[in-house]
Amino acid sequence: MLEIIQLGRPLTDPIIVHVSHIDEALVLTDADQELKELFAFLAENFWPGPLTCVLKADLTKIPMIITANTGYVGLRQPKAKV
């Protein structure tokens, strides 16, 4: 069984998933084609940067604990170099 250790972050706060490319983010979502196109438009124009897009998560790839049991995931491509 997965044991979660809480380190000051409420379990009701979803974790933002950082990605390195739009395509990487798209495979993590369970959005319909129209929403994916809107997401791609926003990401192409505002990423990398502080914009976080919240979409329905593909729960075969994103654990529910990451979504804070909401089924949605926040995706961001940070501007900082890793």
N, C-alpha and C positions, 0 to 999 in steps of 0.2 A: 504494500500500500504506500502511496506517495505521502510523505510527511512534509507539511509546509511549516516553515518557521517564520513567524511574523517579526519583521525587524523595523517596526515603527510605521509601516505602510498599511493602512486599512485594507482588508481583503475585499472591500466594496469599491476600491479604486482600480479600474483597469490599467494594465501596463501598456504603454505606447511601444509598438514594435518598430524598430528602426530598420530601414531597408537601404540598399545601395542603388536600386534602380526601380523604375515604375513596373517593369515586368515582374520583378520579384514580389512586389506588393500585390499585383493582380492575382497571382496564384494563391494568395492567402485569403481571398475574399469569396463569398458566395453570393455575389451581386449579379443582377441580370445584365444583359449586354448594354442596355441604355445607361444604366448607372455606371458601368465600367467605362463607357465612353466619356461620360461627364467627369469621372474621377481622373481618367487619363488626361483630359483637357486641363483640369486644375493642376495636376502634378507637373505636366509639361511646362506650365506657365509660372508656377510658384515653388517648385522644388529645384534644387535643394534649398531648404529654408525652414522657417518655423511652422509652416502649415501642417496641421494634423488632420487627416481625413479619417472619418469614422464610418466603417462599412460593416455589413454582416460578415462574420468570420466563417471561413471554411473550417468547421470543427473537426475535420479529419487531419488538419494541419496545425490548428491553433488550439491548445488546451483551454477548457472552460475557465480555469483559474486565471489565465491571462486576461480573459474578457470580464473578470469579476462576476462570472455567471450571468452575463447579459447576452452573450452570443454575438457581441459586436467587438470589433478590434479597431484601435486607433493606429494609423500608419503614418510614418514620417520618414523623409529622407533628410537627415541633418546636413547642414552646410559645412560643419567642421570636418576637417580632414582626419581620417582615422589612421 
